[in-house]
Amino acid sequence: MEKINSKAPLISEAVSEQGREPISATHRLHKFLHKRLKIPQGMTQPLLSVTRILRSPTQYFIRKRLAKEIMTNGDHKIHVSRRDGYQFFSRDEIPETGDIVQYCTSLYQELRKTLPPESLQNNPKKKYFNVLLEGVEFFQHPELLRRLVARPILDAATVYLGAVPRLSGAMLVWSPENETARSSQLFHFDYEDLTQLKMFINIFDTSEDQGPLTFLPAHISAQVQKSVGRILGRVSDERIYQAGGQSHDLKLVGPRGSGAFLDTSRCLHYGSRFNKKDRLILIVQFLKFHSSYRGYIPFKAPSAIPNFTPDAVQKLALGIF
């Protein structure tokens, strides 16, 4: 495990400019159609995705072919149900999860020692959601970055999405004690695509009084949405439970290293609500290569990662060609 230098900047301006994806015309069009004109994603996403496929048809078919090989070989150890849209996993099911936990814990401890509390608050409106590391900042931590594309992780995302996805974002989030229930602390969907997969790993032992990720399975979420009507923002527990979500919510609690894969586009969810103790969680986002919407914490991986020789699937996920 490489030594963490918390006194140095997490990311240089040069790396930031090089790594962050430009906002594409397709991204702007998606935002205009969905956010401004309120046109349902089911009507706009397929058309916008086709435009991306037509720009890179070879990429599309290679990713589909490799996904078919992974599914045919049956080597993938973690299966995320299409019906449910989630799958819990233990620390032992993903190689080097212990190293991920150790690294993220050390990073958190170093940051808490050297930085004043206000410097960790990058979003004053979300004091319950402090992002310690995100996007291209992971370039400064190659030992962590390469572990995010371990094959058990990638294979699970590939099989679920039907094609080798892109690692579209990652962030390490510290949720301190709070007494609020607003914004993303309320039930909502994510809208980067009609379907996506995020991996959540508990870096601390997490219990119900630490504001754990809480969600409804995809098929229950669909029933709720059918009853409530189109959901574009945050929804109260009362509306969700009255519409059929009562007693179906699941929580990501467990020892450090435990986690879950979750389709946050299809599963109503919330987190970081009423924390009685600090929670630290790693979130990794996978989107289809031809998704019309860029990730919420986008980055392009460096062309080379020290001490790591990626295979074909990992190269595609990282965008290394």
Residue pairs with C-beta under 8 A, 6 or more apart in sequence:
1 99
1 102
1 103
1 106
1 143
2 141
2 142
2 143
4 103
4 106
4 107
4 110
4 141
6 107
6 110
6 111
6 113
6 114
6 115
7 114
10 133
10 137
10 140
11 136
11 137
11 139
11 140
15 136
15 139
15 140
16 136
18 136
18 300
19 135
19 136
19 139
19 299
19 300
19 301
19 302
20 135
20 136
20 298
20 299
20 300
21 294
21 298
21 299
21 300
23 294
24 294
26 48
26 51
26 52
26 292
27 292
27 293
27 294
29 48
29 292
30 44
30 45
30 48
30 292
30 293
31 293
33 39
33 44
34 40
34 41
34 44
34 191
38 232
40 230
41 191
41 193
41 194
42 194
44 292
45 193
45 194
45 292
48 292
49 288
49 290
49 291
49 292
50 290
51 292
52 289
52 290
52 291
52 292
53 60
53 290
56 289
56 290
59 289
59 316
60 163
60 289
60 290
62 164
62 316
63 163
63 164
63 165
63 289
63 316
64 162
64 163
66 158
66 164
66 312
66 313
66 316
67 158
67 159
67 161
67 162
67 163
67 164
70 76
70 155
70 158
70 159
70 313
71 159
75 155
76 152
76 155
76 156
76 158
76 159
77 93
77 152
77 155
77 156
78 87
78 89
78 93
78 94
78 152
78 155
78 156
78 261
79 87
79 156
79 159
80 86
80 87
80 156
80 159
80 160
80 197
80 261
80 263
81 87
82 160
82 218
83 217
83 218
83 219
84 217
84 218
84 219
85 217
85 218
85 219
85 221
85 262
85 263
85 266
85 267
86 215
86 217
86 218
86 250
86 260
86 261
86 262
86 263
86 267
87 156
87 260
87 261
88 252
88 254
88 258
88 259
88 260
89 258
89 259
89 260
89 261
90 254
90 257
90 258
91 97
91 98
91 101
91 255
91 256
91 257
91 258
93 152
94 150
94 152
94 153
94 259
95 150
95 152
96 147
96 150
97 201
97 257
97 259
98 257
99 143
99 147
100 144
100 147
100 201
100 203
100 257
100 282
101 201
101 203
101 256
101 257
103 141
103 143
103 144
104 144
104 172
104 203
104 280
104 282
105 203
105 204
105 256
105 280
107 132
107 133
107 141
107 172
108 132
108 172
108 174
108 203
108 280
111 120
111 132
112 120
120 130
120 132
120 174
121 127
121 130
122 130
122 131
123 129
123 131
125 183
126 183
126 184
127 176
127 178
127 180
128 175
128 176
128 178
128 180
128 185
128 211
128 272
128 273
128 275
129 173
129 175
129 184
129 272
130 173
130 174
130 175
130 176
131 171
131 172
131 173
132 171
132 172
132 173
132 174
133 141
133 170
133 171
133 172
134 169
134 170
134 171
134 172
134 297
135 169
135 170
135 171
135 297
135 298
135 299
136 299
136 300
138 144
138 145
138 148
138 170
138 299
139 145
139 299
139 301
139 302
142 305
142 306
142 307
142 308
143 307
145 170
145 301
145 305
146 305
146 307
146 308
146 310
148 167
148 170
148 284
149 167
149 310
149 314
149 317
149 318
151 311
151 313
151 314
153 199
153 284
154 164
154 165
154 313
154 314
154 317
155 313
156 197
156 261
157 165
157 197
157 199
157 261
157 286
158 164
158 165
158 313
160 197
160 261
160 263
161 195
161 196
161 197
161 286
161 288
162 288
163 288
163 289
163 290
164 289
164 313
164 316
164 317
165 197
165 286
165 287
165 288
165 289
165 317
166 286
166 287
166 288
166 289
166 316
166 317
166 318
166 319
167 284
167 285
167 286
167 301
167 317
167 318
167 319
168 192
168 285
168 286
168 287
168 291
168 294
168 295
168 297
168 298
169 284
169 285
169 295
169 296
169 297
169 298
169 299
170 282
170 283
170 284
170 285
170 297
171 282
171 283
171 297
172 203
172 280
172 281
172 282
172 283
173 272
173 280
173 281
173 282
173 283
174 278
174 279
174 280
175 210
175 211
175 271
175 272
175 275
175 278
175 279
175 280
175 281
176 275
176 278
177 275
177 276
177 277
177 278
178 211
178 272
178 273
178 274
178 275
179 274
180 273
180 274
181 273
181 274
182 234
183 234
184 234
184 270
184 271
184 272
185 211
185 270
185 271
185 272
185 273
186 234
186 235
186 236
186 237
186 270
187 216
187 234
187 235
187 236
187 237
187 240
187 245
187 268
187 269
187 270
188 231
188 233
188 234
188 235
188 268
188 269
188 270
189 221
189 231
189 264
189 265
189 266
189 267
189 268
189 269
190 196
190 198
190 264
190 265
190 296
191 265
191 293
192 265
192 285
192 287
192 291
192 293
192 294
192 295
192 296
193 265
193 287
193 288
193 291
193 292
193 293
194 265
194 266
195 263
195 265
195 266
195 288
196 263
196 264
196 265
196 285
196 286
196 287
196 288
196 291
197 261
197 262
197 263
197 285
197 286
198 261
198 262
198 263
198 264
198 283
198 284
198 285
198 286
199 259
199 260
199 261
199 262
199 282
199 283
199 284
199 286
200 213
200 252
200 259
200 260
200 261
200 262
200 281
200 282
200 283
201 257
201 258
201 259
201 281
201 282
201 284
202 212
202 252
202 253
202 254
202 255
202 256
202 257
202 258
202 259
202 279
202 280
202 281
203 256
203 280
203 281
203 282
204 210
204 256
204 278
204 279
204 280
205 254
205 255
205 256
206 212
206 252
206 253
206 254
206 256
206 258
206 279
206 281
207 253
207 277
208 251
208 253
209 274
209 275
209 276
209 277
210 253
210 275
210 276
210 277
210 278
210 279
211 271
211 272
211 273
211 274
211 275
211 279
212 251
212 252
212 253
212 271
212 279
213 251
213 252
213 260
213 262
213 269
213 270
213 271
213 281
214 249
214 250
214 251
214 252
214 269
214 270
214 271
214 273
215 249
215 250
215 262
215 264
215 267
215 268
215 269
215 270
216 224
216 240
216 245
216 248
216 249
216 250
216 267
216 268
216 269
217 248
217 250
217 267
218 263
218 266
218 267
220 244
220 245
220 248
221 245
221 266
221 267
221 268
222 266
223 243
223 244
224 240
224 243
224 244
224 245
224 268
225 231
225 268
227 243
227 244
228 235
228 239
228 240
228 243
231 268
235 268
240 268
245 268
252 258
252 259
252 260
262 269
271 281
272 279
285 295
285 296
285 297
286 317
287 293
287 295
289 316
300 319
301 318
301 319
301 320
303 320
305 318
310 318
310 320
315 321
